[in-house]
């Protein structure tokens, strides 16, 4: 019943039912904590329910639940356990009686520094962005949850004025502006930041907040005009353009500036923003429409796309709009422009027979499959009521020359015609007999989504999961079963039996992941997963280690098991996974630091030693003696192979010193010794490059300043 209420977005009724069980004694506070909060804190669909429950509990129970949430290992889920805890705290009526308020605040302050110990060299752009997002979220949570504390304002101000990254300081600036707009000198602070801060992110945030909160101030408009035209950063200029258009529409002087920027700014991104602002904020100006029409002939494909979208959005009824879009859709030299024009025709002219025929012609004869995909999707969504549409999309799904177009067509059939008696039969045929596994896999995925209207799908998926000859198709069937029928009594036994007997290593890991995710609240799963740590399959052992650490960090045996695998497993990949999970999940354990140092010193695999060093920097870079430990690793690690530097612990240790301890009294001496005497070319080169950048040559080669460190 609860699952149905969640699916129906009836959080209040679900919360009331659970609270009634607590009040009647059918559910103890301990069970509420471990089964309800423990079983569902990872599921955002449950968060409103959990928050409402917290608001109905006494302060002692809420404190216990918040403490429990703080103790969960939420790193894999980007710390949603802590953000949920903050939401629960805000729901509490007598907050001053909640005993874990300060503990939660300190957790968020630590989270606001998440990732500051990471070595940038070892992170992808996506990982860096995710790190900044976590830190910014933590800052926003602190500002919202502890706004009533005077120290919060001071903390944000100190963060803004620190030498932290621009993205993080920008978040602090935004929270100060929105949370304390009446504080003394906030306006002057934002103005100063927008004018002269060294970070584009901070200047952008300050400009946005000035436009939002101080639009009427005398200096705001002149400052934004200046930023939009003259700031050195394209990102800031774009923000300036957008804020001018949003907050001062229909002003002639602004239109003149925007036209200048749209024609002449060196950044295409800024020119795009300017044209969009002109089209949306000054659509009634006599010159705007002719300019947008002219833009359809410009040499920039990006600007032609802007023109297509703005014409369809703002001038759909204009006489020339349809013909211009048709021309772009049929004959533009750039496929992205053709796709954009087709998409706009589909959205704006649905049901028009002439446009249907145009789209059908493109879907059948266009040379580029990606363009044909857009045409097929547009027909399926904009002309669903045409009698011939079903037959056309069905034919595409069955026999189009391009696999990707067929995949789009079958997805649209499942989306647009789920109740059609032929839909399930067609999808089953494609899933079982199509010549291409990509089509089979897509058909299985769509069939799994039809579970509510077709009960027999469960058995069909079971048969497919057991007998299909293609790995990807079986994977789709297994995931569909695990996620679509978790309440079915047969589901878990079926998945477990298959996990124990499946010959393919990859599918076994898929099964373990799905079982751990879907049934983590069942005690038998924990013991079963522990047994898998002894498997002969390396991938299975690694998966078991990861799932145990992620979902059962509070189990008394998990830590012991992880240490055993990190120290003794014959596979470096398993040891690496155990090291990472233990370092991140048990950072507050008093023994973790010493243990992690031992892994960095003694693991037989250089890659594992590198991972241990990175985890030390992630969580313990401020610990006393860490500089000396890194010096020892930079000099004495036994790495002597040729290969890429990410697997060289000596290189990693030296890089960590350069990044985190550049002003340590011993840093220069270490670098000098490494640049002159190190036998490793990678280490020697890194030290030399750093010295050449930061230190005069006389210091590098002056014998009087070179110590014997590491010779």
BELLIN-V745243 format. One record per pair of residues at least 12 apart in sequence whose C-alpha atoms are under 6 Angstrom apart, sorted by sequence separation. I is the first residue (numbers start at 0). J is the second residue. D is the distance in Angstrom with one decimal. If there is no record, write none. Layout:
i | j | d
I | J | D
I | J | D
//
This chain:
i | j | d
1 | 13 | 5.9
68 | 80 | 5.5
69 | 81 | 5.8
159 | 171 | 5.6
193 | 205 | 5.2
227 | 239 | 4.3
261 | 273 | 5.1
294 | 306 | 5.8
328 | 340 | 5.0
362 | 374 | 5.4
396 | 408 | 5.0
430 | 442 | 5.2
464 | 476 | 5.3
498 | 510 | 5.7
565 | 577 | 5.1
599 | 611 | 5.0
674 | 686 | 5.1
193 | 206 | 5.6
226 | 239 | 5.7
227 | 240 | 5.2
261 | 274 | 5.8
328 | 341 | 5.4
362 | 375 | 5.9
396 | 409 | 5.3
430 | 443 | 5.8
464 | 477 | 5.8
565 | 578 | 5.7
599 | 612 | 5.8
674 | 687 | 5.0
291 | 306 | 5.6
528 | 543 | 6.0
155 | 171 | 5.5
189 | 205 | 5.2
223 | 239 | 5.4
257 | 273 | 5.6
324 | 340 | 5.5
358 | 374 | 5.3
392 | 408 | 5.8
426 | 442 | 5.4
460 | 476 | 5.4
561 | 577 | 5.5
633 | 649 | 4.1
670 | 686 | 5.1
632 | 649 | 5.9
65 | 84 | 5.3
633 | 652 | 5.1
633 | 653 | 5.5
111 | 134 | 4.4
629 | 652 | 5.3
111 | 137 | 5.3
107 | 137 | 5.7
169 | 200 | 5.9
444 | 475 | 6.0
508 | 539 | 5.5
32 | 64 | 5.7
135 | 167 | 5.8
169 | 201 | 4.4
203 | 235 | 5.0
237 | 269 | 4.9
244 | 276 | 5.5
248 | 280 | 5.3
249 | 281 | 5.7
304 | 336 | 5.3
338 | 370 | 5.3
345 | 377 | 4.8
349 | 381 | 4.3
350 | 382 | 5.3
372 | 404 | 5.1
406 | 438 | 5.6
440 | 472 | 4.6
447 | 479 | 5.3
541 | 573 | 4.8
575 | 607 | 5.2
650 | 682 | 5.2
165 | 198 | 5.2
307 | 340 | 5.9
349 | 382 | 5.9
14 | 48 | 5.2
53 | 87 | 5.5
166 | 200 | 5.6
62 | 97 | 5.4
135 | 170 | 5.6
165 | 200 | 5.4
169 | 204 | 5.6
54 | 90 | 4.7
62 | 98 | 5.9
165 | 201 | 5.8
345 | 381 | 5.8
50 | 87 | 4.9
54 | 91 | 5.0
62 | 99 | 5.8
668 | 705 | 6.0
10 | 48 | 4.9
14 | 52 | 5.4
668 | 706 | 5.9
58 | 97 | 5.5
609 | 648 | 4.9
606 | 646 | 4.9
605 | 646 | 5.9
38 | 520 | 5.8
116 | 616 | 4.8
117 | 617 | 5.1
116 | 617 | 4.1
72 | 584 | 5.6
//
